[in-house]
Amino acid sequence: RYGEKVHKLTLHGGFSCPNRDGTIGRGGCTFCNVASFADEEVQIKSIHEQLKDRAGEIHRAKRYLAYFQAYTSTYAEVQVL
């Protein structure tokens, strides 16, 4: 599709969620479990560090698609993202 291997890089933004902080609701969504997709080490790293580390782990891909996992969403200011 893209002419070469593309690998997804999952990121943990450490952001909240409007379904948890009271903006829309409380308690989150039933499908959302932050512990299921990011280990403690990744959670404390900046987004930039995570991108650098994850891209360095994957040698077969030349392009990457970075995305925020469930719960971290994109619930932050554009400058942060």
C-alpha positions in Angstrom: 0.0 0.0 0.0 2.8 2.4 0.9 5.5 1.0 -1.4 7.6 -0.3 1.5 7.3 -1.8 5.0 5.4 0.5 7.5 5.4 -0.4 11.2 3.0 1.0 13.8 4.6 2.5 16.9 2.3 2.5 19.9 2.8 5.5 22.2 1.6 6.3 25.7 0.9 10.0 26.0 0.0 9.9 29.7 -3.1 12.0 28.9 -6.4 11.8 30.7 -9.7 11.2 28.9 -12.9 13.2 28.8 -14.8 10.0 29.8 -12.7 9.9 33.0 -12.0 13.4 34.1 -15.7 14.5 34.2 -15.7 16.6 31.0 -18.1 14.1 29.4 -18.4 11.4 32.1 -16.7 9.5 34.9 -15.1 6.1 35.1 -13.9 5.8 31.5 -15.1 3.3 28.9 -15.6 -0.4 29.5 -13.0 -1.3 26.8 -10.3 0.9 28.1 -7.6 -0.6 30.3 -4.4 1.4 30.5 -2.4 -1.4 32.1 -3.0 -3.7 29.1 -0.8 -1.8 26.5 2.1 0.0 28.2 4.6 -1.1 30.7 5.8 1.2 33.5 9.1 2.1 31.8 7.3 3.4 28.7 4.8 5.4 30.7 7.4 7.6 32.3 9.2 8.5 28.9 8.3 11.5 26.8 6.6 11.0 23.5 9.8 11.9 21.7 11.8 9.3 23.7 9.2 6.6 23.0 9.3 7.3 19.2 13.1 7.2 19.2 13.2 3.9 21.3 10.5 2.1 19.4 11.8 3.1 15.9 15.3 1.8 17.0 13.8 -1.6 18.0 12.3 -2.2 14.5 14.8 -2.8 11.8 12.6 -4.2 9.0 10.5 -1.0 8.5 11.7 2.2 6.9 8.5 4.1 7.7 6.5 4.3 10.9 3.0 5.2 11.9 2.9 6.6 15.4 -0.4 6.3 17.2 -1.7 6.8 20.7 -3.1 3.7 22.4 -6.5 3.5 24.0 -7.0 5.7 27.0 -4.1 8.0 26.1 -6.0 9.2 23.1 -5.1 12.6 21.8 -6.6 14.5 24.7 -3.9 17.1 24.9 -3.0 20.5 23.4 -1.6 20.4 19.8 1.8 21.7 21.0 2.1 18.6 23.3 1.2 16.2 20.5 
